[in-house]
Amino acid sequence: MQTPNSTQSAMPAESAPPKCKSRFLSPRGLALLGVLVAAGFYGWTEHRAYLLGVLPYLFFLICPLMHFFMHRGHDKHEASSEQRQEGHAGHGEAAP
């Protein structure tokens, strides 16, 4: 019988929580995060006018990029003739 004051661990070694292997929690990752925060703060405080001045142009740049990347699969809406014969007209609708 084991007593509560036993020198053995209550949890076996196999059930110990796994060690976190995140790159950002390593010493190098924390140093990089600190440098990025410092650079971001400096960039925002010293160059705020330039950054906000570029903002309207970024809006016009984002529009064509969104159309290019988000409208990629529009040519695949039409179902093939085999799918129509089987009753699969695309988008889960039955063929008329």
C-alpha positions, 0 to 999 in steps of 0.5 A, a space after each residue: 500500500 502506498 501512502 500519500 507521502 510516498 516519494 514516487 510521483 503521483 503521475 507516471 512519466 508517460 502522462 506528463 504534459 508534452 513540451 511546447 515546441 513553438 518557435 516563438 517561445 524559444 529564446 531566439 523567437 522571443 528575441 525576434 519578437 522583441 525586435 519586431 515589436 520595437 521596430 514596429 513601434 519605432 516605425 509607427 511613431 516616427 513614420 506615421 504620416 508616411 504610413 497613413 499617406 500610403 493607406 489609400 493606395 493600398 486600398 486600390 492595390 488590394 482590390 485587384 489582388 482580391 479579385 485575382 485570388 478570390 475569383 479563381 474558381 468561377 469557371 468551374 460552376 458549370 457541371 459537366 454533361 455526365 454530372 447533369 445526367 446523374 442529377 448533380 448540377 453543381 452546388 448540390 442542386 438537382 438537374 431539371 
